[in-house]
Amino acid sequence: MNLKLKKILYLPHPRGFCAGVDRAINIVELSLEKYGPPIFVRHEIVHNPWVIKDLESKGVIFIENLRDAPKGSRVIFSAHGIPKSVLIEAKAKEMPFIDATCPLVIKVHNEAKRLYRDGAHIFLIGHEGHPEVIGTMGQIPLDAITLIQDKQDVKKLKKINYKKVALITQTTLSVDDTKEIIDELKCIFPNIIQPPKEDICYATTNRQLAIKSIASKCDLIYVIGANNSSNSLRLVEVGKRSGCDETYLISDISEVNWKLVEKKQKIGLTAGASAPDILIQEFINELNQLYNVEIKKISVADENITFKIPRELSE
Ligand code: SF4
């Protein structure tokens, strides 16, 4: 007879790694194979401590500034993208580089450059200090782009008279919050130019839809991710707003509050776009050890997107 307490585990899909993260990690691993360690990576290749530790153990050195690597060192740029100035610096220091910026971030960079050439002042909706925002703002002169973090920032724009305006966004924002900010912007600038296709990427959108689909069914949700991972933080917000007040971010099972788990019956588990599946699996294994677990899988979208790796590494 099974005397273990019963738990229901909701596993929404999609969750975890996206195509951009997969590509960036692949680029680092293939570079290690081809060129051998040490390989320098500017900024965390993706925002996840497990991934960073794993790559460090294989000979990757993470740096924040190119000056922290010897002149001429091989360097990889992280998935979040870089401002133009970093590219110029790498060339000046004769550092062979590989750009692991996600192609969907590059798309936003290209939009910024095109809109600037067309004479528009650009509003970038995003979070100050995030490397993706720094990279996007660094594609054009700083006086041609204004960062908008929330609706309060939009109100401040009323007094300024721009001839032509456009908007772009960070790729990992809350879909709902961003829509509200865009609506506010449209009230002030009815003719504002919008990207032909959403800048918030498919992976961010799908993971938010997925957590929404389980939130009202769960007493507790854990989102596996990292404090500096924008899309993971957004998942926690969406979980809370969509019906599960007890939605928490954890980096791995060491942060699970098992006393809380004991009290809850319906538990949800998902992961941000930079969190590896092994961390999800560890949680499931532990839960299975302790309880009689019924798994309920809910899928809201199919994902079969992949991005090519640079030819230098694929040949
Ligand atoms: S979250 Fe989106 S933009 Fe960021 S790496 Fe993944 S696919 Fe690219």
Boltz pocket constraint, residues with backbone or C-beta under 6 A from the ligand:
constraints:
  - pocket:
      binder: B
      contacts: [[A, 18], [A, 19], [A, 20], [A, 21], [A, 79], [A, 102], [A, 103], [A, 104], [A, 105], [A, 171], [A, 172], [A, 201], [A, 202], [A, 203], [A, 204], [A, 231], [A, 273]]
      max_distance: 6.0
